[in-house]
Amino acid sequence: MNKPAIQVFASLVGAALAWPGASPAQTFTVAKYSIGGDGGTDYLTAEPGTGRVFVSRSTHVMVIDGATGKVIGDIPDTPRNHGIALAPKSGHGFVTSAGDSTVTMFDLTSLAVIKKIPIPTGGLDGIMYDDFSDRIILTNHSRPIGTVVVIDPKAGNIVATAQLEDNSPEGAASDGKGKIFVNNEGTSTIQVINERTMTAVASWPLAPCEGPTGIAYDRATDRIFSGCGKTSVVLDAHTGKVVATIANGDGVDALGWDPSQKLIYIPAGRDSNVTVVHQDSPDKYSVVATVPTMRGAKTISVDTQKHVAYLFQPEYGPLPPGTPPPQPGARPQRGPVIGAWFFAISH
């Protein structure tokens, strides 16, 4: 189904922090695989305990065996896809596709597509499964204002919609008690959504964080981790107060959290690394390693049962001769995909 995976192992030790009482440095192992396939990427999602990793590839979703790097499945027809969420109670998975403003609902066992769910608000991007409500939560770059759309994972129907204060919402996380926290990248705030009423009940500034993207929630301490370029933050979920800051690389677009190991993984696409942070106490955090990856690898997903963090990044070749220069303000142009690299970080 794909070319044989190329596996490279490297042991990496992070430098311990200088002040007394800091967590000791930890050793991490990186497995790197060439998985082939076409298309760019955005988010990827690890299925806890099974070893399967779902990787967005612009027009389709590749399913990877995290232990070997082998392609074991594919979900087609997901134009300009962004994220994947898995709902284990119903046995269904969901893919956001901005290209046709739909969510693809598929069977988790067979990977067969069940149906496409039209999302009228548009702007599809982030997606998550909330185990508390057993619902799928979408965070959409809708216009003129961002939205949260809620889907029943059993029937695949839209059951609620909430408006946000920003048209560029990014990651969302659940406290497992009826609240959803949404990062707003444009306003550098977190909005608190009451799931029962689907209304925003609070908005908290995240300074010194700018442009928050990835997010995770620690239910044991009621702390929110918000991933930001260069400086990420930790919030008290009861008060919205920033209780700690974390120095990390630039180009963050997701965040991973392993609650049993108390490790936060912050990927930096511009700096080609992952900052690994240990939660020493609810309000104290220590960087225990900086793990090299590759430029562009900005999203991450953690298998919280196998304790492995996964990243993926295509490799782009030069632009074809005669390519016109980009328009002012446009995103940098990319050449054709010439490689595709999948990373597994463990320790």
N, C-alpha and C positions, 0 to 999 in steps of 0.2 A: 504493500500500500504506500510505502515511502522508501526512500533510500535508507540503508542501514545507518543507525544513529552513531555519531562520533562521540565518544565519551572521554571527557578530560576531568581528572580529579586534582584538586589543589587544596592544601590545608592552609587556612588563613587565621592568624591570631590578631585580634584587636588589641590596641594599646590600652592598658588600664589607666583610668583617670588619676590625676596626681594627688587630689586631696584625700585625707584620711577617711576610711570607711567606704570608699567607692567599691562597687562590685568588681571582682577580678575579671581580667580579660578572658574571653572564651574562644575556643578553637572551632571553626566552622569549615565544613567540606562543601565544595561546589562541584556538582556534576553538570556538564554542559553537553547538550545534544543538538545535532543538526536534524531538524524534522521536516524540512522541505515544505512544499505547498505554496500556494499563491495568496497574495493579499497582505495588507498592512495589519494593524492590530490596535486594540484599545485594552479592555479588561480581560482577565482570565479568572476562572473560578475552580478551586479545588473541591472535590467531593470528599468530605471527611471519612477516612477509614478505608475507602475503596482504592485509592491510588489514582483515580481518574482525574484529569484536569481538562477543563473546557476552555479553549483558546479562541478568542474572536479573530477572524481573518478577513474583515471587510465585507465579504459577500457570503461567507460560510463560517461554520464553527468546527474546528478540529478538536477531536477528543484524543488526549494523549495519555499513555500509561506513564505516570510520573516516575516509576522505578526504572524504566528502560528507555524512555524517550520515543517509544514506538507509537505510531498513529493507529488507534484502534476503532475509530469511527469518525463520521462527518455529518453535520447537519447543514443542508444546502439552503439556498435562497433566503439569505438574511442580509439584504442590501444595506451597506454602510452601518453594519452592526457595531454595538458598543459593549454590552455586558450580558452576562449569563447568571441566572439565579436558579437554584435547585430547591424544590419543595418536596422533602422526603415523605411527608404524610400522605400526599396525594400521588406520589410517584411521577411527578411531572417536572419538566424543566422549562425555562422561559428565556428568550433572547430578544433584546431590544434592537430594532432596526430603524434608524433615522431615515434611510433612503425611501421607504414606503410608509413610514409612520405606523408600523405594526409591531406587535410582540408575537414571536413564534412560540407556540406551545408544543412541547414534544414529550414523548414517553421516555422516562429515565432508563428503562431496561433495554428497549429496542432502539432507542434514539429516533423512532419514526415520528414525523411531524403529525400532530393532531389537528391543529388549526392555526390560523393567523387571526390575531385580535387587533382590530383597528383602534388606534389611540387618537381621538379627535384633537387633543391639545397640541400634538406635534412636539418637535424638539427632543425626541427620545435620546437618552444618554444612560444615566446610572440605573441600576436595578439591584434589589436585595430581597431576600426572604426573611420575614419576621416570624420566628417560631412562636412568639407569644400569641399573636392573633391568627397564625396560620394564613398569612396573606403575602402576596407579592407587592413590593413597594417600588414604584418608578419615580425617579427624580428627573424632570424634563426641562430642557432649555426652551420652554415655550415662549411665545411672544404674544403680548408685550410683557408678560410676567411669568416667572417659572411656576411649575405645578408639581404636586405630588399626586400620582394616580395609583389607586389601590385595586388589585385584581384578586379575585377568588381563585386559588390555584386548582381547585377541583373542577369547577365548571369553565374556568377561563373567561369570566365576565368581569367588567369594570363595576366595582361596587361603591367607590367614593373618589372624590377629587378635592384637593385643597390647593389654595393659592399661596405663593410665597412672596417675599419682598424683593426678590432678585431674579433676573431671567437667566442666571447661570448657576443653578444648584448643582452640586457635585455629589459626594458620597452621603449615605444615610446610615444610621445605626439605631438599633432598638435597645431600650433599657430592660426589656422583658417584663415590664409592668404597665405598659399602655402608652408609652411616649416614644416618639421617633425624633431623632436629632438630625438635622440636615445642614451640611456645610454650604454656605452661599459664597461662591468664589468672588463675585463682583463687589460685594459689600464687606467681605471679610467678617462675616458673622455666622453664628449657628442659630437656626430657628428650631424651636421646640414645638412639635405637633402632638396634640392630644388625639390618639387614635380613635377614641370613642366618638368624638365629635368631628374629627378631621378638620380642626381649626388650629391656627398658630396661636400659642399662648405666651410665647416669650421670644425675644431676640437678643442674643448676647454677643458683644464685640469680642474679637479674638486677638487684638493687639498684644504682642508684637507680631503675630502671625499675619501674613498677607497672602491672599489668594488661596484659601483652604480648599483642599480637594479630598484626599483620603480621610477616612474616619473609622474609629472602632470604639467599642464600649466595654469597659470592664465591670461586669455585674457584681463582682465580689467587693469592689471598693466604690462603686458609683462614680467612676472617673471616665471622662470622654477624652480620647486621643484624636487630635486634629492635625493632619499632615499638611505642612506648608513648606514652600521653598526656603531653605536655609534655617528657618526657625519654626519648629512645630511646637504645639502647646498642649497642656493637659488642663482640663476643666473639672471643677466640682459640679456634678450633674444636678445637685440640689440648688446651688446658688448661681451657677454660671461664672463663677470666679476662676480666672486663670491661676492655677496653683503651682505650675512648673513650666519651664521652657526646655526645649531639646534642640541642640545644634545638629543639623544634618545637611545633606547635599542639596543642590538645586535641581529643579525639574521633577517635583513630586506630583504624582497623579493618583496614588492609592496608598493604602496603609494596611499592614498585616499585624494581627495580634494573636499570640498563643497564650491563652489564659493560664494553663497549668504550668507552663515554663516561665510565665511572667515576662515574655519577650515581645517587644514591638519591633516590626521590620518596616523601615522607611526607605523606599527606593528613590533614587535620584537619577533621572534620565540624562540630564545635562552633565552630571559629574561621574556617571558610569559606575555607581556603587549603591550599596544598601547599608544604611546605618542601623545597627542592631542595638536596641536599648533594653536594659533590664529595669523592671519596676522594683525598686528596693523597698518602698513603702508607698502609700497612696499619693504622697506629695513629693517623693524623691525618686529620681531616675538617673541611671548611669549608662553611658555608651560603653558597650563591652566589645564591639568589633565594628570595623568598616570593611565590608566584603565587596571586592571588585566584580562588576558584571560587564556591561557594554553600553555604549552611548545609545540613548533612546529608551532603555529599559526602565519604564516609569510606573508600571503597575505591578501588583503582586497579589498573591493569594496564599494563605497558609492552611495546610491540612492539620487541624488541631488535634487529630488522633495519632497521626504518624509523625507529627512535629517536623514537617518539611515545608519550606517556603518556596514558591515557584514564581518565576518570571519568564517572559517571552519577548523577543524583539526580532523583527525582520532586519535584514541587512540590505541596504540599497546601493545600487551601482550608480555610475555617473549619468547625468542627463543626456539624452540623445542629442547628437549634433543638430544645430538649428533650432533648438528649443527657445522660444521667445522669452525675454526676461519677465519676471513676475511684476504684476501691477503694484504700485505703492500701497503698502499696508497689507498685502497678501501674505499668506503663509509661505515659508520657503518651499521651493519645489523639490521633489524627490525623483530620483531615477528609478528604474525597474528593480523589483525585488530579486536579489541574486543569492540570498541565503535566508535561513530562518533558524534562530537559536533559542533553545529552551533550557532554562536553568533550574536546578533543584539545590536548595541550600539546606544543610542539616548540620547537626553537631552532636 
